Amino acid sequence: FTMVPAPTPETIDRIIATIGVPTTDHWKRMLGTLRRHEVGVVKCSGKLLAEAPMQQLAAELAYLAGQTGFYLPIIIGGGIQYDNLPAYKGARKINDLRQTSARLIDEMLPVALENQERVADALRTAGVGARVIPLEKIRVKPHGSEYDRETHQDVDLGFVGDVVTSDTKGINGAIYAGEIPVMSHLGLCPDDGRVYNLNATTFAAELVK
Protein backbone atom coordinates (compact mmCIF):
# COMPACT_ATOMS: atom_id res chain seq x y z
CA PHE A 1 0.00 0.00 0.00
CA THR A 2 1.19 3.53 -0.83
CA MET A 3 1.37 6.25 1.81
CA VAL A 4 -0.72 9.23 0.71
CA PRO A 5 0.53 12.78 1.40
CA ALA A 6 -1.39 15.01 3.82
CA PRO A 7 -4.17 16.99 2.11
CA THR A 8 -3.70 20.46 0.72
CA PRO A 9 -6.43 23.12 1.16
CA GLU A 10 -7.36 22.54 -2.49
CA THR A 11 -7.78 18.82 -1.85
CA ILE A 12 -10.06 19.51 1.12
CA ASP A 13 -12.17 21.90 -0.99
CA ARG A 14 -12.51 19.29 -3.72
CA ILE A 15 -13.54 16.53 -1.33
CA ILE A 16 -16.10 18.75 0.39
CA ALA A 17 -17.55 19.72 -2.99
CA THR A 18 -17.70 16.05 -4.02
CA ILE A 19 -19.47 15.01 -0.83
CA GLY A 20 -21.77 18.00 -0.97
CA VAL A 21 -21.54 18.81 2.73
CA PRO A 22 -21.72 22.55 3.50
CA THR A 23 -19.00 23.76 5.85
CA THR A 24 -17.20 26.95 6.89
CA ASP A 25 -13.75 28.31 6.22
CA HIS A 26 -12.99 27.88 9.93
CA TRP A 27 -13.50 24.10 9.80
CA LYS A 28 -11.61 23.78 6.52
CA ARG A 29 -8.64 25.68 7.96
CA MET A 30 -8.72 23.57 11.12
CA LEU A 31 -8.84 20.30 9.17
CA GLY A 32 -5.94 21.45 7.05
CA THR A 33 -3.74 22.10 10.11
CA LEU A 34 -4.41 18.79 11.88
CA ARG A 35 -1.72 16.14 11.95
CA ARG A 36 -2.67 12.65 10.81
CA HIS A 37 -3.17 11.27 14.31
CA GLU A 38 -5.32 14.25 15.40
CA VAL A 39 -8.18 13.91 12.92
CA GLY A 40 -10.49 11.54 14.79
CA VAL A 41 -11.63 7.98 15.47
CA VAL A 42 -14.34 5.86 13.88
CA LYS A 43 -16.55 3.92 16.28
CA CYS A 44 -17.97 1.03 14.30
CA SER A 45 -21.31 -0.34 15.48
CA GLY A 46 -21.57 -4.11 15.59
CA LYS A 47 -24.46 -3.81 13.15
CA LEU A 48 -21.99 -2.73 10.47
CA LEU A 49 -20.19 -6.07 10.65
CA ALA A 50 -22.69 -7.66 8.29
CA GLU A 51 -20.97 -8.27 4.95
CA ALA A 52 -22.46 -5.47 2.81
CA PRO A 53 -22.25 -2.63 5.41
CA MET A 54 -18.69 -3.66 6.32
CA GLN A 55 -17.60 -3.56 2.67
CA GLN A 56 -19.18 -0.12 2.28
CA LEU A 57 -17.46 1.19 5.42
CA ALA A 58 -14.13 -0.19 4.23
CA ALA A 59 -14.57 1.38 0.81
CA GLU A 60 -15.41 4.79 2.32
CA LEU A 61 -12.41 4.72 4.69
CA ALA A 62 -10.13 3.58 1.88
CA TYR A 63 -11.40 6.46 -0.28
CA LEU A 64 -10.84 8.95 2.56
CA ALA A 65 -7.30 7.66 3.10
CA GLY A 66 -6.56 7.75 -0.60
CA GLN A 67 -7.84 11.30 -1.02
CA THR A 68 -6.56 12.90 2.18
CA GLY A 69 -3.90 10.70 3.77
CA PHE A 70 -6.09 10.41 6.89
CA TYR A 71 -6.04 6.85 8.27
CA LEU A 72 -8.76 6.98 10.90
CA PRO A 73 -8.50 4.36 13.67
CA ILE A 74 -11.51 2.05 14.02
CA ILE A 75 -12.95 0.79 17.30
CA ILE A 76 -15.34 -2.12 16.80
CA GLY A 77 -18.32 -2.48 19.09
CA GLY A 78 -20.07 -5.72 19.93
CA GLY A 79 -20.95 -7.70 16.84
CA ILE A 80 -24.37 -9.01 15.96
CA GLN A 81 -22.93 -12.48 16.58
CA TYR A 82 -23.12 -11.76 20.30
CA ASP A 83 -26.87 -12.25 20.14
CA ASN A 84 -26.20 -15.97 19.81
CA LEU A 85 -23.83 -16.25 22.76
CA PRO A 86 -25.47 -18.17 25.63
CA ALA A 87 -24.11 -15.85 28.34
CA TYR A 88 -25.17 -12.75 26.39
CA LYS A 89 -28.83 -13.60 26.70
CA GLY A 90 -30.14 -12.07 29.88
CA ALA A 91 -27.05 -9.93 30.49
CA ARG A 92 -28.52 -6.65 31.71
CA LYS A 93 -27.65 -3.20 30.49
CA ILE A 94 -27.08 -0.70 33.27
CA ASN A 95 -26.92 2.90 31.99
CA ASP A 96 -25.75 1.66 28.55
CA LEU A 97 -23.10 -0.61 30.09
CA ARG A 98 -23.51 -4.36 29.53
CA GLN A 99 -23.17 -6.39 32.73
CA THR A 100 -20.42 -8.84 31.82
CA SER A 101 -19.73 -12.15 33.54
CA ALA A 102 -16.49 -14.12 33.28
CA ARG A 103 -18.32 -16.61 31.08
CA LEU A 104 -19.53 -13.87 28.76
CA ILE A 105 -15.99 -12.48 28.39
CA ASP A 106 -14.76 -15.98 27.48
CA GLU A 107 -17.47 -16.23 24.83
CA MET A 108 -16.91 -12.68 23.51
CA LEU A 109 -13.15 -12.96 23.13
CA PRO A 110 -12.87 -15.23 20.05
CA VAL A 111 -15.70 -13.36 18.32
CA ALA A 112 -14.10 -9.96 18.98
CA LEU A 113 -10.72 -11.15 17.68
CA GLU A 114 -12.35 -12.58 14.56
CA ASN A 115 -14.21 -9.30 13.98
CA GLN A 116 -10.93 -7.37 14.11
CA GLU A 117 -9.43 -9.63 11.45
CA ARG A 118 -12.54 -9.42 9.28
CA VAL A 119 -12.55 -5.62 9.34
CA ALA A 120 -8.80 -5.48 8.64
CA ASP A 121 -9.22 -7.89 5.70
CA ALA A 122 -12.12 -5.81 4.33
CA LEU A 123 -9.97 -2.67 4.47
CA ARG A 124 -7.09 -4.37 2.67
CA THR A 125 -9.47 -5.67 0.02
CA ALA A 126 -10.73 -2.10 -0.43
CA GLY A 127 -7.17 -0.99 -1.12
CA VAL A 128 -5.91 0.50 2.14
CA GLY A 129 -3.46 -0.84 4.71
CA ALA A 130 -4.78 -2.04 8.07
CA ARG A 131 -3.15 -3.10 11.32
CA VAL A 132 -4.86 -5.09 14.08
CA ILE A 133 -4.01 -3.60 17.49
CA PRO A 134 -3.79 -6.40 20.10
CA LEU A 135 -6.19 -6.00 23.02
CA GLU A 136 -3.31 -6.21 25.51
CA LYS A 137 -2.17 -2.83 24.16
CA ILE A 138 -5.32 -1.34 25.70
CA ARG A 139 -4.80 -1.20 29.46
CA VAL A 140 -7.91 -0.99 31.60
CA LYS A 141 -9.11 -1.05 35.19
CA PRO A 142 -12.32 -2.61 36.55
CA HIS A 143 -15.28 -0.25 36.38
CA GLY A 144 -16.75 -1.77 39.53
CA SER A 145 -20.27 -0.88 40.58
CA GLU A 146 -22.62 1.36 38.61
CA TYR A 147 -25.54 3.25 40.06
CA ASP A 148 -28.62 2.09 38.16
CA ARG A 149 -30.72 5.17 37.41
CA GLU A 150 -33.83 3.02 36.97
CA THR A 151 -33.69 0.88 40.12
CA HIS A 152 -31.67 3.38 42.21
CA GLN A 153 -29.32 0.60 43.28
CA ASP A 154 -25.60 -0.04 42.88
CA VAL A 155 -24.98 -2.95 40.51
CA ASP A 156 -21.72 -4.84 40.11
CA LEU A 157 -20.98 -4.84 36.37
CA GLY A 158 -18.50 -7.71 36.59
CA PHE A 159 -15.86 -7.64 33.86
CA VAL A 160 -16.60 -4.17 32.54
CA GLY A 161 -13.56 -1.92 32.38
CA ASP A 162 -12.50 1.69 31.95
CA VAL A 163 -9.54 2.62 29.74
CA VAL A 164 -6.41 3.66 31.63
CA THR A 165 -3.88 3.88 28.78
CA SER A 166 -3.75 3.00 25.09
CA ASP A 167 -0.70 2.16 23.01
CA THR A 168 -0.75 5.45 21.16
CA LYS A 169 2.79 4.81 19.91
CA GLY A 170 1.64 1.68 18.09
CA ILE A 171 -1.60 3.30 16.90
CA ASN A 172 0.16 6.40 15.61
CA GLY A 173 2.89 4.22 14.11
CA ALA A 174 0.25 2.45 12.04
CA ILE A 175 -1.28 5.75 10.93
CA TYR A 176 2.04 7.17 9.76
CA ALA A 177 2.85 3.90 8.00
CA GLY A 178 -0.32 4.26 5.95
CA GLU A 179 -2.36 1.68 7.85
CA ILE A 180 -5.72 2.02 9.58
CA PRO A 181 -5.50 0.78 13.20
CA VAL A 182 -8.28 -1.69 14.01
CA MET A 183 -9.22 -2.17 17.67
CA SER A 184 -11.83 -4.20 19.51
CA HIS A 185 -13.94 -3.19 22.52
CA LEU A 186 -11.87 -5.39 24.84
CA GLY A 187 -8.85 -4.47 26.95
CA LEU A 188 -6.48 -6.05 29.44
CA CYS A 189 -6.21 -5.24 33.15
CA PRO A 190 -2.52 -5.56 34.15
CA ASP A 191 -3.40 -5.98 37.82
CA ASP A 192 -5.30 -9.26 37.44
CA GLY A 193 -4.40 -10.28 33.88
CA ARG A 194 -8.06 -10.49 32.89
CA VAL A 195 -9.81 -9.25 29.78
CA TYR A 196 -12.54 -6.63 30.31
CA ASN A 197 -15.42 -5.40 28.19
CA LEU A 198 -15.32 -1.71 27.22
CA ASN A 199 -18.01 0.63 26.03
CA ALA A 200 -16.76 1.28 22.50
CA THR A 201 -18.13 4.82 22.38
CA THR A 202 -16.43 5.77 25.64
CA PHE A 203 -13.22 4.11 24.46
CA ALA A 204 -13.31 6.18 21.25
CA ALA A 205 -13.83 9.37 23.25
CA GLU A 206 -10.85 8.52 25.46
CA LEU A 207 -8.64 7.76 22.49
CA VAL A 208 -9.21 11.12 20.80
CA LYS A 209 -8.06 12.89 23.95
Secondary structure, 3 states (H helix, E strand, C coil): CCCCCCCCHHHHHHHHHHHCCCCCHHHHHHHHHCCHHHCCCEEECHHHHCHHHHHHHHHHHHHHHHHHCCCCCEEECCCHHHHHCCCCCCCCEECCEECECHHHHHHHHHHHHHHHHHHHHHHHHHCCEEEECCHHHEEEEECCEEEECCCCEEEECECEEEEEEECHHHHHHHHHCCEEEEECCEEECCCCCCEEECCHHHHHHHHHC
